[in-house]
Every structure is written in C-alpha cells, then in structure tokens.
Amino acid sequence: MTKHQIDPRLCTESDLARHLLAARGTQWMRGNRGDAYALILRDQGVEPRRLFPGMRGRPALRQSQSDVWVTACHAAGTEILADPALALAEKARTTRSRRAGGRGGTRQRIFGIEATATLKHVLTVDDSLLAMDGPGYTGLPQPTFHDPVAVFSRVLGEAGDGFDLMTDFARPATVDALADAYALPAEIRAGALPLCAEASGLLDALLCPPTLGMTQRMIKAFDGLRSLLEHEDGDEFKARTIAFTVGVDITANLICGAVLALLDHPAQWRALHEDVSLAADAVEETLRHVPPVRLESRIATRDLTVAGQPVEAGDQLVVLVDAANHDPDVFHDPDTFDITRERKPHLSLAGHSPAAFAAPAARRLAAAALEALSGTDLRRDGETVRRMRSPVTQALTRVPVSR
C-alpha cells in the first residue's frame, strides 16, 4: 500500500477522523501555496480546466509541490497508462491488515499534518479487487448484454414527465441491465441499487478524503455489495463486484454527461434524433470531452524513466485525463463538443484498472441509453448538482430534466 493509505475498517473512528482531516488540511494548504494539483484535489472554488494551460508545455511530466509527478500531456499520459511498471498501488511490506481481517495488506499509519512522508493515496477499500496487477483485469469475464436498449426504454417509460436523469434513469437502468447480464435474482437487484448509490465515491476517496460520514456509508455499502454478490467465488465474483461498485458509477455519470453535453448543443441532439447510429460516436466524444474518470494515479514499482524524466520506485504519477483529452497537440478545436469529429485515441478508461475493466460495458450501456432517449424532447429542468469532493469523477448527484 501507498504510505498513509489506510483501511477504514481497521481504524477507530477518532483515528479515521484525524486521518481524513489531516489529509484534507494538507491538500488545502498546498493549494493555498499555488500547487495546481492540490487545487484540483481540493475540488472547491477552482475550475480545473482553467489550470490546464499552465500545466502544459515542457517538461511534459512535472513534479508538483505535493511531491507528485503530474502530466496534462496526451503522449506522456499514454506512456504512463500503458507501462506495466506503473501499478495502481504500492505493495505493502506488512500483512498486518490480513491478520486483522482486512482485504489486502495496508499500512495502518494515520496521516498527520506534521508527517514527513508525502500523502499519496488516502483510503483503500479492497485492493484485491480495486488495485490488482494489470493482467488481473484483462482476464476477468465481461458481462453479456441481451437487449440493453429495451431495459433503458422500460425505465424511461416508468419515469414521469419530470424526472431526475441520474436517480430515476441512468443509475437504476444501469443496475437493471447489469443484473440481466449476470442473471441475478430479483432480491439481489432490489438490494443492489441503494448500495450502488452509497458506494459511488470509491474512486474519489483514493485521492480526495471524503467526510467521516461519507466514508462510513461508502464502506458499509461496498461491504454490503460484496456480501450480496458473494454467492460465487473466483473471477466471476470479482467481475460482478467491480461492475456494481465501480462500473455503475462510471456508466451512470457517462450517460448523464453525454445527455447534458447534447442538450447544451441542440444541433447535435437533433443529429442524434435523426440518426440513432450516432449514439456510439456521442459516447466516445463524451468520454473525451467530459470523462467519467478525470485523474489516473499510478505508483512506480521500480526506478525508471517516464516522458524523459527519471522516476524512483515508490513515486506517484498522476495523469490528468481531462487535460490530456483536450491536448491541442492531438485534438483539433479540443474544447468543442462534436460527435462527428474524427476519432483519435483518448485516455478515458484506458490502461489496466477497474475503470478500464468497466469500460466496454459502460460504452455499450451509455449508447443504449442514448438510443432510448433519442426520440425524447428532453430539456433541463433545474440546477444540476455534483457530489462534493469528487475530483476524480466529478460525479453528478442531481440532474433534473423534463419532457
């Protein structure tokens, strides 16, 4: 495990609160000193895209004041996400948490503002699922969908004239489509939906400390989903658990992001209405323009050179996926949302990670959602609300629409 990353299950409530507060305070203070990466993690008061121009240029990989290597460059980001020597987590040198009943080894060293070591990752939930070695994800079975458009059409038909795109459509339809793909019984489906909503901060908690209450609810929901799905062992269980704990959040936010971007560009919404085959193109452009995972963190497992910079074993490298997907050296007119643009490889859901495992299903289900919505005269109907402390996913919690 990365230094100071802890398993909340193994801490007292007071120690967990101290850890979260110290991590938050450290990020806040470094942001006040002008560290752009800390400002992004702080996720309050600053629009990240305003920081990207100052983070471009040479060198492509820069060490921030937070002692983290950061890149906004598409080429450097591609190199990092493809390098097997850059892992999702530093391997622990202790088995203490395994002996205590935790899932995956972790250092139980509470972070303090006076600590000399750099805070890399904040919380671990289950490294046996969320921080496997790269090949572990590529070997997992993907869900087999039958008719996801019908699922999204049914859920849309059950919504009223005014509904919440996230809570009444994107998330429940995604859960239903995954439940169909995995042939889950009705009682598991019913129990999964509220747990998926509560567990939705997993990717953000790695880099940005949630509140104590958010952490406790998230851990309880994650463990609840594991218990709900744990009737089978092995790769099938791993695949299902990742799909419901990480994949649902990514897919639902991808759907909402696509719809909001299309509503903000009426000509493109009309184009989709006239030609539903553009749904997959709209999903790809959404992945590029408003990625559902905006930061990717990796830890060097050995000394190496990345983007021309010497990196030591244990160093943290962060790819600003959102910035790389708007790299003007790669994408023409990068700040424009255009579902007909020439496709070039973006960095969303790339590499080897739980998010990358969820990518094929997220693409398929998001396209199905857009197909179901394409004939609807949809419009915004209130203020969109984003989840607090979500710099990794920029997750949406409230998306009121009407038709």
C-alpha positions in Angstrom: 0.0 0.0 0.0 1.0 3.5 -0.5 2.2 5.3 2.6 -0.6 6.6 4.8 -3.3 4.8 2.7 -5.4 3.1 5.3 -8.3 0.6 5.5 -11.0 2.5 7.4 -12.3 -0.8 8.8 -9.2 -1.2 10.9 -9.2 2.3 12.5 -11.0 3.7 15.4 -13.5 6.4 14.5 -11.3 9.1 16.1 -8.2 7.9 14.2 -10.1 7.8 10.9 -11.4 11.3 11.5 -7.9 12.6 12.2 -6.6 10.9 9.1 -9.3 12.4 6.9 -9.0 15.9 8.4 -5.2 15.9 8.1 -5.3 14.8 4.5 -7.9 17.4 3.7 -5.9 20.1 5.5 -2.7 19.2 3.7 -4.3 19.4 0.3 -5.9 22.7 1.3 -2.7 24.3 2.4 -0.7 23.2 -0.6 -3.5 24.6 -2.8 -3.2 27.9 -1.0 0.5 27.9 -1.9 -0.4 27.7 -5.6 0.0 23.9 -6.2 -2.3 23.3 -9.2 -2.6 19.6 -8.5 -3.6 20.3 -4.9 -6.2 22.7 -6.1 -7.6 20.1 -8.4 -7.8 17.6 -5.5 -9.2 20.2 -3.2 -12.2 20.4 -5.6 -13.6 23.6 -4.3 -13.6 27.1 -5.7 -11.4 26.5 -8.8 -12.5 25.1 -12.2 -9.8 22.6 -13.1 -9.8 23.4 -16.8 -8.6 26.9 -16.0 -5.4 25.4 -14.6 -4.6 23.1 -17.5 -2.9 25.7 -19.8 -0.3 26.4 -17.1 0.4 22.7 -16.7 1.1 22.1 -20.4 4.4 22.5 -22.2 7.8 21.2 -21.3 8.7 19.1 -19.5 5.6 17.0 -20.1 5.9 15.3 -16.7 6.4 17.7 -13.8 6.8 17.2 -10.1 4.2 19.2 -8.2 4.7 20.9 -4.8 2.8 17.9 -3.4 5.8 15.7 -4.5 3.7 14.0 -7.2 4.6 13.7 -10.8 1.7 15.1 -12.9 1.1 15.4 -16.6 -1.5 17.1 -18.7 0.1 15.8 -21.9 -1.6 13.2 -24.1 1.6 11.5 -25.1 3.0 11.3 -21.6 -0.3 10.1 -20.3 -0.5 7.3 -22.9 3.0 6.2 -21.9 2.1 6.1 -18.2 -1.1 4.2 -18.5 0.5 1.6 -20.8 3.6 0.9 -18.6 3.3 -2.3 -16.5 5.9 -1.0 -14.2 3.5 1.7 -13.0 0.9 0.0 -10.7 -2.3 1.0 -9.1 -0.8 0.7 -5.6 2.5 0.2 -3.8 2.7 -3.3 -2.4 2.6 -3.4 1.3 5.6 -4.7 3.3 3.4 -6.0 6.0 0.5 -8.4 6.3 -0.9 -6.7 9.4 -4.4 -6.0 7.8 -4.7 -9.5 6.5 -4.2 -10.9 10.0 -6.7 -8.4 11.3 -9.3 -9.4 8.7 -8.7 -6.7 6.1 -8.7 -7.3 2.4 -5.2 -6.7 1.1 -2.2 -5.5 3.1 -2.1 -1.9 4.1 0.0 0.3 6.4 -2.1 1.4 9.4 -0.3 4.7 9.8 -2.6 7.6 10.3 -1.6 10.7 8.3 -0.8 13.8 10.2 -0.1 17.4 9.1 3.3 17.0 10.7 4.1 13.8 8.8 7.3 13.9 6.7 6.2 11.4 4.1 4.0 12.6 1.2 0.4 11.7 1.3 -0.1 9.7 -1.9 -3.4 7.8 -1.6 -6.0 8.4 1.2 -8.2 5.3 1.6 -8.2 1.7 0.5 -11.4 -0.3 0.3 -10.4 -3.6 -1.2 -7.1 -3.9 -3.1 -7.8 -7.5 -4.0 -10.4 -6.0 -6.4 -9.5 -2.4 -7.0 -5.7 -2.5 -7.2 -4.9 -5.7 -8.9 -1.9 -6.1 -11.2 -2.8 -5.2 -14.8 -3.3 -8.7 -16.1 -5.8 -9.4 -13.4 -8.4 -7.1 -15.0 -7.8 -8.3 -18.6 -8.6 -11.9 -17.6 -12.0 -11.1 -16.0 -15.1 -12.1 -17.9 -17.2 -9.2 -19.3 -21.0 -9.2 -18.9 -23.1 -10.4 -21.8 -25.9 -8.0 -22.6 -29.0 -9.1 -24.4 -31.2 -6.0 -25.1 -30.0 -3.1 -23.0 -32.0 -0.6 -25.2 -35.2 -2.3 -24.0 -34.1 -2.0 -20.4 -33.4 1.7 -20.7 -36.6 2.2 -22.7 -38.6 0.5 -19.9 -37.1 2.5 -17.1 -37.6 5.7 -19.2 -41.3 4.7 -19.7 -41.7 4.4 -15.9 -40.3 7.9 -15.3 -42.7 10.8 -15.2 -42.8 13.9 -17.4 -40.3 15.4 -15.0 -37.6 13.2 -13.5 -34.0 13.0 -12.3 -31.8 11.7 -15.1 -29.4 10.2 -12.5 -31.6 8.7 -9.8 -34.7 7.8 -11.9 -33.0 6.7 -15.2 -29.2 6.3 -15.5 -28.3 4.5 -12.3 -31.4 2.2 -12.0 -31.4 1.2 -15.6 -27.6 0.5 -15.4 -28.2 -1.7 -12.4 -31.1 -3.5 -14.1 -29.0 -4.0 -17.3 -26.1 -5.5 -15.3 -28.5 -7.6 -13.3 -29.9 -9.0 -16.5 -26.4 -9.6 -17.9 -25.5 -11.6 -14.8 -28.9 -13.2 -14.4 -29.2 -12.0 -10.8 -32.4 -12.8 -8.9 -34.9 -10.1 -8.0 -34.0 -9.8 -4.4 -30.3 -9.1 -5.3 -31.4 -6.5 -7.9 -33.6 -4.7 -5.3 -30.8 -4.6 -2.7 -28.1 -3.5 -5.2 -29.5 -0.2 -6.3 -29.3 1.8 -3.0 -25.9 0.2 -2.2 -24.5 1.3 -5.6 -25.6 4.9 -4.9 -23.9 4.9 -1.4 -20.7 3.2 -2.8 -20.3 5.7 -5.6 -17.3 7.6 -4.0 -14.8 4.8 -4.2 -12.6 6.2 -7.0 -12.6 9.7 -5.5 -11.7 8.5 -2.0 -8.4 7.2 -3.3 -7.1 10.8 -3.8 -9.5 13.1 -2.0 -10.6 12.5 1.6 -14.3 12.2 2.0 -16.0 13.3 5.2 -16.2 10.8 8.0 -19.9 10.2 7.4 -19.3 9.7 3.6 -16.5 7.3 4.4 -18.6 5.2 6.8 -21.5 5.0 4.4 -19.3 4.1 1.5 -17.5 1.3 3.3 -20.8 -0.1 4.6 -22.3 -0.1 1.1 -19.2 -1.7 -0.5 -19.2 -4.5 2.0 -22.9 -4.9 1.5 -22.5 -5.3 -2.2 -19.7 -7.8 -1.7 -21.9 -9.8 0.6 -24.8 -9.5 -1.8 -22.8 -10.8 -4.8 -20.6 -13.3 -3.0 -22.6 -16.4 -3.8 -19.8 -17.3 -6.3 -16.1 -17.2 -6.0 -13.3 -16.6 -8.4 -13.2 -14.4 -11.5 -17.0 -14.2 -11.9 -17.4 -12.8 -8.4 -14.6 -10.3 -9.0 -16.1 -9.2 -12.3 -19.6 -8.7 -10.8 -18.3 -6.8 -7.8 -16.2 -4.4 -9.9 -19.1 -3.9 -12.3 -21.5 -2.9 -9.5 -19.1 -1.0 -7.2 -17.2 1.0 -9.9 -18.9 0.3 -13.2 -22.3 1.6 -12.2 -20.9 4.9 -11.1 -18.8 5.3 -14.2 -21.7 4.3 -16.5 -24.3 6.5 -14.9 -22.1 9.5 -15.0 -21.1 8.8 -18.6 -24.8 8.7 -19.5 -25.6 11.9 -17.7 -22.5 13.7 -19.1 -23.5 12.7 -22.6 -27.1 13.9 -22.3 -26.1 17.2 -20.7 -23.5 17.8 -23.4 -26.0 17.1 -26.1 -28.6 19.3 -24.5 -26.0 22.1 -24.4 -25.5 21.6 -28.2 -29.0 21.4 -29.7 -27.8 20.8 -33.2 -26.0 17.6 -32.1 -29.0 16.5 -30.1 -31.1 16.9 -33.3 -28.5 15.0 -35.3 -28.7 12.0 -32.8 -32.5 12.2 -33.1 -32.3 11.9 -36.9 -29.6 9.3 -36.9 -29.5 7.0 -33.8 -26.4 5.3 -35.2 -24.5 8.3 -33.9 -25.1 7.1 -30.3 -21.7 5.3 -30.1 -20.0 8.4 -31.5 -21.7 10.6 -28.9 -20.4 8.3 -26.2 -16.8 8.5 -27.5 -17.0 12.2 -27.7 -18.4 12.4 -24.2 -15.5 10.2 -22.9 -13.1 12.6 -24.5 -14.9 15.8 -23.6 -16.2 15.1 -20.1 -14.5 11.9 -19.0 -16.2 10.0 -16.1 -12.7 9.4 -14.6 -10.6 12.5 -14.8 -7.5 11.5 -12.8 -5.5 8.3 -13.0 -2.9 7.6 -10.3 0.0 5.1 -10.6 2.9 4.1 -8.4 6.3 3.3 -9.8 7.3 -0.3 -8.8 11.0 0.3 -9.7 13.3 3.1 -10.9 12.6 4.1 -14.5 12.4 6.9 -17.0 9.0 8.3 -17.9 8.5 11.0 -20.5 12.2 11.8 -20.3 12.1 12.2 -16.5 13.9 9.9 -14.0 11.3 8.4 -11.6 12.1 6.5 -8.5 10.5 3.4 -7.1 7.6 4.4 -4.9 7.0 7.7 -6.7 3.4 8.6 -7.6 2.4 9.7 -11.1 -0.9 11.2 -12.0 -2.4 11.6 -15.4 -4.8 14.5 -15.8 -7.1 12.6 -18.2 -9.4 15.6 -18.7 -6.4 17.8 -19.7 -4.9 15.1 -21.9 -8.2 14.6 -23.7 -8.1 18.3 -24.5 -4.5 18.4 -25.6 -4.3 20.9 -28.6 -1.3 19.0 -30.0 -3.6 16.0 -30.6 -7.2 17.2 -30.9 -8.4 19.9 -33.3 -10.5 22.5 -31.5 -10.4 20.4 -28.4 -12.8 22.4 -26.3 -15.7 21.9 -28.7 -18.1 19.0 -28.2 -18.6 17.4 -31.6 -20.0 13.9 -32.0 -19.0 13.9 -35.7 -15.3 14.7 -35.1 -12.6 12.4 -36.4 -11.9 9.8 -33.8 -8.5 9.8 -32.2 -7.5 7.7 -29.1 -8.4 9.5 -25.9 -7.2 8.4 -22.4 -10.6 7.8 -20.8 -10.9 4.4 -19.1 -7.5 3.4 -20.6 -4.8 1.2 -19.2 -5.3 -1.6 -16.7 -7.6 -0.7 -13.8 -11.1 -1.4 -12.5 -12.3 1.6 -14.6 -10.8 0.1 -17.7 -12.4 -3.2 -17.0 -15.8 -1.4 -16.7 -15.2 0.5 -20.0 -16.8 -2.0 -22.5 -20.0 -2.3 -20.5 -20.1 1.5 -19.9 -19.8 2.2 -23.6 -22.5 -0.3 -24.5 -24.9 0.8 -21.9 -24.4 4.5 -22.5 -25.0 4.1 -26.2 -28.2 2.1 -25.3 -29.3 4.9 -23.0 -28.9 7.5 -25.8 -30.8 5.3 -28.2 -33.7 5.1 -25.7 -33.6 8.8 -25.2 -33.0 9.9 -28.8 -36.7 10.3 -29.6 -37.5 12.3 -26.5 -37.9 16.0 -26.4 -35.7 16.3 -23.3 -34.7 19.5 -21.6 -33.0 20.7 -18.4 -35.5 21.4 -15.6 -33.4 22.8 -12.7 -30.0 23.0 -11.3 -27.6 20.2 -11.8 -25.7 19.2 -8.6 -22.4 17.5 -8.3 -21.2 15.3 -5.4 -18.9 17.1 -3.0 -15.2 16.1 -3.0 -15.2 14.3 -6.3 -12.2 15.5 -8.3 -11.7 12.1 -9.9 -15.2 11.5 -11.2 -16.8 15.0 -11.0 -19.8 12.8 -10.1 -23.4 14.1 -10.6 -26.0 13.5 -7.9 -28.9 15.6 -9.2 -29.8 16.1 -12.9 -33.5 17.3 -13.1 -35.0 17.1 -16.6 -38.4 17.1 -18.2 -40.0 16.1 -21.5 
